Amino acid sequence: MKVIVCIKQVPGVSEVKIDEKGLLVREGIPSIINPMDKNGIELAIQLKEKYDAETIVLSMGPPQAEEALREALAMGIDKAYLLTDRAFAGA
């Protein structure tokens, strides 16, 4: 069995800034894995342990999102993939 969890980095603060084009301003704002996505990671790891499943995380974002993938791998996920392209800006 393969368990895939989609994760996203989100601003780690309660106030976010949006520029005049409607895009999220990330400069100076720490990013974290969406807390709800962390629940998915934890469940995937439980399934891995119970059913010998392969666990994979998938994220979309800028190259800095690799930090979230490394965190997921450190939690016990087997593989991690990042989709990154300028076309995803602001998503």
PEHUCOR-V961254 format. One line per field, one symbol per residue. ss: DSSP state (~ for helix, > for strand, _ for the rest). phi: phi as a letter, one per 30 degrees, with the letter a starting at -180 (. if undefined). burial: 1 if it has 24 or more other C-alpha atoms within 12 Angstrom, else 0. A space follows every 10 residues. Layout:
BEGIN
ss->???
phi->???
burial->???
END
This chain:
BEGIN
ss->_>>>>>>_>> >_____>>__ ___>>_____ >>>_~~~~~~ ~~~~~~~~~~ ~__>>>>>>> __~~~~~~~~ ~~~~~___>> >>>__~~~__ _
phi->.ccccdbbdb edbdccccdd cicddcdicd cbdeeddddd dddedddedd chdccbcbbb ldeddeeddd dddddkddbb bccbaeddei d
burial->0011111111 0000000000 0000010000 1110001101 1111100000 0000111111 1100111111 1110111111 1110000000 0
END
